[in-house]
């Protein structure tokens, strides 16, 4: 049985130009102990999806349709009070930009302790801080740094503290939204190894959100590729990255800077951004697709089963076109 099951979820933002369809009719599931990565360019709906699963959408955003089942609970129907008891305890989030995620005037251990105390109001204060020490040990922050203020931490240590905060109440699912943003490659590698180690040790489910294909492939067993608010391809990482079938996935994998035969940098072709306000039917990637056929622009594609675990949201004749 899936720990989390999302069915036909759509999320929109009200704007002066109209309703922005940031997430458009997506479905997926994740089982206990599994890792699922969401990859795609900026603006494709990844972070909106994560904030929806945490009940943290801004006031101008709302769920337009769909269900979010977490065990026996449908999160789509939660009110603010229900979210406060659920968020952090059952599902937690590692936010991007750790530099800004910690309160600069409160000691780090007190910020972690507050999360534990909120969900365990009967726990004695000494026991709360014992739990904080255990969590800091898990993320490999020395005990003598517990009482530091955030400005005394390096970028990598701040990110570890944010991971510790996400783990504070031993949630069943962790959502990591670009957790290595603004970190150098050495620290990034350390943080990614830390996340994988913790997930294995605690048997926690993980949703990892990133625009970095290599990072997602390193951390996650299963992959969802997003474009224009939709999941356009999903499968295990070998299928998606070694045998991509959707034209956008192929385009994404080709979007690295390379050198031509003269040693000059080859800049990938810039794709046209999808219109997330005017939804008129047809494939959202049609305007930029080199393989499109006539019906791509006026008919919505369906899911094509490429294997028991690999699917692409496209037309069969486009997928198999050379």
C-alpha positions as CSV (number, residue, x, y, z in Angstrom):
1,X,0.0,0.0,0.0
2,X,1.3,3.5,-0.9
3,X,2.2,5.8,1.9
4,X,1.2,8.8,-0.3
5,X,-1.1,8.7,-3.3
6,X,-1.9,11.8,-5.3
7,X,-4.8,11.6,-7.8
8,X,-5.7,14.1,-10.5
9,X,-4.3,17.1,-8.6
10,X,-4.5,20.6,-10.0
11,X,-3.4,23.7,-8.3
12,X,-3.9,27.3,-9.5
13,X,-2.8,30.8,-8.6
14,X,-5.1,33.8,-8.9
15,X,-3.4,36.7,-10.7
16,X,-4.4,39.9,-12.4
17,X,-3.9,38.2,-15.8
18,X,-6.1,35.2,-14.9
19,X,-5.8,31.8,-13.2
20,X,-2.3,30.3,-13.5
21,X,-2.5,26.5,-13.8
22,X,0.7,25.8,-11.9
23,X,0.0,22.1,-11.4
24,X,-2.3,20.4,-13.9
25,X,-4.0,17.0,-13.3
26,X,-1.0,15.0,-12.0
27,X,-1.1,11.6,-10.3
28,X,1.6,9.6,-8.6
29,X,2.3,7.5,-5.5
30,X,5.2,6.7,-3.2
31,X,5.6,3.7,-0.9
32,X,7.3,3.6,2.5
33,X,11.1,3.8,2.4
34,X,11.1,4.7,-1.4
35,X,12.6,7.9,-2.9
36,X,10.9,9.8,-5.7
37,X,12.5,12.6,-7.6
38,X,10.8,15.5,-9.4
39,X,12.9,17.1,-12.1
40,X,12.2,19.9,-14.5
41,X,13.0,23.5,-15.4
42,X,12.1,26.5,-13.2
43,X,8.4,27.3,-13.3
44,X,7.2,23.7,-14.1
45,X,5.3,23.3,-10.8
46,X,7.8,21.3,-8.7
47,X,7.8,23.6,-5.7
48,X,4.1,24.3,-5.9
49,X,3.6,20.6,-5.7
50,X,5.8,20.4,-2.6
51,X,4.1,23.3,-0.9
52,X,0.7,21.7,-1.6
53,X,1.7,18.5,0.0
54,X,2.8,20.5,3.1
55,X,-0.4,22.7,3.2
56,X,1.7,25.8,2.7
57,X,0.2,27.4,-0.4
58,X,-0.1,31.2,-0.3
59,X,-3.4,32.9,0.0
60,X,-3.8,33.4,-3.8
61,X,-3.4,29.7,-4.5
62,X,-5.8,26.8,-4.1
63,X,-6.4,23.2,-5.0
64,X,-8.7,23.2,-8.0
65,X,-9.3,19.5,-8.0
66,X,-7.9,16.1,-6.9
67,X,-7.1,14.2,-3.8
68,X,-3.9,13.7,-1.7
69,X,-4.2,10.5,0.3
70,X,-1.6,10.0,3.1
71,X,-2.4,6.6,4.6
72,X,-6.1,7.0,5.5
73,X,-6.2,10.8,5.5
74,X,-7.1,13.0,2.5
75,X,-4.9,16.1,2.9
76,X,-6.8,18.0,0.3
77,X,-9.6,18.5,2.8
78,X,-7.5,19.6,5.8
79,X,-8.1,22.9,7.5
80,X,-5.4,25.1,9.2
81,X,-5.9,23.5,12.6
82,X,-5.5,19.9,11.1
83,X,-2.4,21.0,9.2
84,X,-0.7,22.3,12.3
85,X,-1.0,18.9,14.0
86,X,0.0,17.0,10.9
87,X,2.8,19.1,9.4
88,X,6.2,18.3,10.7
89,X,5.0,15.2,12.5
90,X,3.9,13.0,9.5
91,X,5.3,15.0,6.6
92,X,8.2,17.4,6.9
93,X,10.1,19.6,4.4
94,X,13.7,20.6,3.8
95,X,13.4,24.0,2.3
96,X,15.8,25.5,-0.1
97,X,17.9,28.6,0.8
98,X,19.0,27.5,4.3
99,X,20.7,30.8,4.7
100,X,17.2,32.4,5.2
101,X,15.4,29.4,6.8
102,X,16.7,29.8,10.3
103,X,15.7,32.6,12.7
104,X,18.9,34.7,13.1
105,X,18.2,35.7,16.8
106,X,17.4,32.3,18.2
107,X,20.0,29.6,19.0
108,X,19.9,26.7,16.7
109,X,19.1,24.0,19.3
110,X,16.2,26.0,20.6
111,X,14.7,26.2,17.0
112,X,14.9,22.4,16.7
113,X,13.5,22.0,20.2
114,X,10.5,24.1,19.4
115,X,9.4,21.7,16.7
116,X,9.6,18.7,19.0
117,X,7.8,20.6,21.9
118,X,4.9,21.7,19.6
119,X,4.1,18.1,18.7
120,X,5.0,16.6,22.1
121,X,3.6,19.1,24.6
122,X,3.8,16.6,27.5
123,X,7.5,15.9,26.9
124,X,9.8,17.3,29.7
125,X,12.2,20.0,28.5
126,X,15.3,18.0,29.4
127,X,14.0,15.1,27.2
128,X,13.3,17.5,24.4
129,X,16.9,18.7,24.4
130,X,18.2,15.1,24.7
131,X,16.2,14.4,21.5
132,X,17.8,17.5,19.9
133,X,21.3,16.1,20.7
134,X,20.4,12.8,19.1
135,X,19.2,14.5,15.9
136,X,22.3,16.7,15.7
137,X,24.5,13.6,16.1
138,X,22.5,12.0,13.2
139,X,23.3,14.9,10.9
140,X,26.9,15.1,12.2
141,X,26.9,18.5,13.8
142,X,29.2,18.5,16.9
143,X,27.5,18.8,20.3
144,X,29.6,21.9,21.2
145,X,27.9,23.8,18.3
146,X,24.3,23.2,19.6
147,X,24.1,26.6,21.3
148,X,25.4,28.6,18.4
149,X,23.4,31.2,16.5
150,X,22.8,30.6,12.8
151,X,25.3,33.2,11.7
152,X,28.0,31.2,13.4
153,X,27.3,28.3,11.1
154,X,28.8,27.7,7.6
155,X,26.4,27.2,4.7
156,X,26.8,23.4,4.9
157,X,26.1,23.4,8.7
158,X,23.0,25.5,8.2
159,X,21.7,23.0,5.7
160,X,22.4,20.2,8.1
161,X,20.5,22.1,10.8
162,X,17.5,22.4,8.4
163,X,17.7,18.7,7.8
164,X,17.8,18.2,11.6
165,X,14.6,20.3,11.9
166,X,12.9,18.3,9.3
167,X,13.8,15.1,11.1
168,X,12.8,16.4,14.6
169,X,9.6,14.4,14.9
170,X,10.6,11.4,12.8
171,X,8.2,12.0,9.9
172,X,7.2,9.2,7.6
173,X,7.8,11.4,4.5
174,X,10.4,14.1,3.9
175,X,10.1,16.6,1.0
176,X,13.5,18.1,0.0
177,X,13.1,21.1,-2.2
178,X,16.4,22.0,-3.9
179,X,18.2,21.3,-0.6
180,X,21.7,22.0,-2.0
181,X,20.9,25.5,-3.5
182,X,23.8,27.9,-3.1
183,X,26.2,25.3,-1.8
184,X,29.5,24.5,-3.5
185,X,29.9,21.1,-5.1
186,X,31.9,19.6,-2.3
187,X,29.4,20.5,0.4
188,X,26.6,19.6,-2.0
189,X,28.0,16.1,-2.3
190,X,28.3,15.8,1.5
191,X,24.7,16.9,2.0
192,X,23.3,14.5,-0.6
193,X,25.2,11.6,1.0
194,X,23.8,12.7,4.4
195,X,20.2,12.7,3.1
196,X,20.6,9.3,1.5
197,X,22.2,7.9,4.7
198,X,19.4,9.3,6.9
199,X,16.7,8.0,4.6
200,X,18.1,4.5,4.7
201,X,18.7,4.6,8.5
202,X,15.2,5.7,9.3
203,X,13.4,4.0,6.4
204,X,11.7,7.3,5.6
205,X,10.1,8.0,2.3
206,X,11.7,10.9,0.3
207,X,10.4,13.3,-2.4
208,X,13.3,15.1,-3.8
209,X,12.7,18.2,-6.0
210,X,15.4,19.7,-8.2
211,X,16.2,21.1,-11.6
212,X,19.5,19.3,-11.5
213,X,19.2,16.0,-13.4
214,X,22.4,14.5,-12.1
215,X,21.5,15.2,-8.4
216,X,18.0,13.6,-8.8
217,X,19.6,10.6,-10.5
218,X,22.1,10.2,-7.7
219,X,19.5,10.4,-4.8
220,X,16.3,8.8,-6.2
221,X,15.2,5.4,-7.4
222,X,12.1,6.6,-9.2
223,X,11.7,9.8,-11.3
224,X,8.9,12.1,-12.5
225,X,9.8,14.6,-15.2
226,X,7.6,17.8,-15.1
227,X,6.9,20.3,-17.7
228,X,4.2,23.0,-17.8
229,X,2.6,21.9,-14.6
230,X,2.3,18.2,-15.8
231,X,4.2,15.0,-15.2
232,X,5.3,14.1,-18.8
233,X,7.4,11.0,-18.0
234,X,7.8,8.7,-15.1
235,X,9.7,5.5,-14.3
236,X,12.8,4.3,-12.5
237,X,16.0,6.3,-13.0
238,X,17.5,3.8,-15.5
239,X,14.5,3.9,-17.7
240,X,14.0,7.7,-17.6
241,X,17.7,8.7,-17.9
242,X,19.0,5.9,-20.1
243,X,15.9,5.4,-22.3
244,X,14.0,8.7,-22.3
245,X,10.9,8.7,-24.5
246,X,9.1,12.0,-24.1
247,X,10.6,14.7,-26.3
248,X,10.9,17.1,-23.4
249,X,12.8,14.6,-21.3
250,X,15.2,14.1,-24.2
251,X,15.5,17.9,-24.6
252,X,16.2,18.2,-20.9
253,X,19.0,15.6,-21.0
254,X,20.6,17.4,-23.9
255,X,20.5,20.8,-22.2
256,X,24.1,20.7,-20.9
257,X,26.8,23.1,-22.3
258,X,29.1,21.2,-24.6
259,X,32.0,22.1,-26.9
260,X,31.8,21.8,-30.7
261,X,34.6,20.5,-33.0
262,X,36.2,24.0,-32.9
263,X,36.3,24.1,-29.2
264,X,33.5,26.7,-29.0
265,X,30.7,26.4,-26.4
266,X,27.4,25.0,-27.9
267,X,24.5,26.7,-26.2
268,X,21.3,24.6,-26.1
269,X,18.3,25.9,-28.0
270,X,16.0,27.9,-25.7
271,X,12.5,26.4,-25.5
272,X,9.4,28.5,-25.6
273,X,7.7,28.7,-22.2
274,X,4.3,27.2,-21.9
275,X,1.2,29.4,-21.4
276,X,-0.1,28.4,-18.0
277,X,-3.1,30.7,-18.1
278,X,-4.7,30.0,-21.4
279,X,-5.3,26.2,-21.5
280,X,-6.8,25.5,-24.9
281,X,-6.0,21.8,-25.3
282,X,-3.2,20.0,-27.0
283,X,0.2,19.1,-25.7
284,X,1.9,21.8,-23.6
285,X,5.3,21.0,-25.2
286,X,4.0,21.1,-28.8
287,X,5.3,24.7,-29.5
288,X,8.9,23.5,-28.8
289,X,8.7,19.9,-29.9
290,X,10.7,18.9,-33.0
291,X,8.7,15.7,-33.4
292,X,5.2,17.0,-33.1
293,X,2.4,16.0,-35.5
294,X,-0.8,17.8,-36.4
295,X,-2.9,16.4,-33.5
296,X,-0.3,17.5,-30.9
297,X,-1.6,21.1,-31.0
298,X,-5.3,20.4,-30.6
299,X,-5.6,17.0,-28.8
300,X,-4.5,16.1,-25.3
301,X,-2.0,13.2,-25.3
302,X,-2.6,10.2,-23.1
303,X,-0.2,7.9,-21.1
304,X,1.8,5.4,-23.2
305,X,3.0,2.4,-21.3
306,X,6.6,1.7,-22.2
307,X,7.1,-1.0,-19.5
308,X,5.4,-2.0,-16.3
309,X,7.1,1.0,-14.5
310,X,7.8,3.4,-17.4
311,X,5.2,5.8,-18.9
312,X,5.2,8.9,-21.1
313,X,2.4,11.5,-21.6
314,X,2.6,11.6,-25.4
315,X,1.3,10.2,-28.6
316,X,2.7,6.8,-29.7
317,X,3.7,8.0,-33.1
318,X,5.7,10.9,-31.7
319,X,7.4,8.7,-29.1
320,X,8.5,6.2,-31.7
321,X,9.5,8.8,-34.4
322,X,13.2,8.8,-35.1
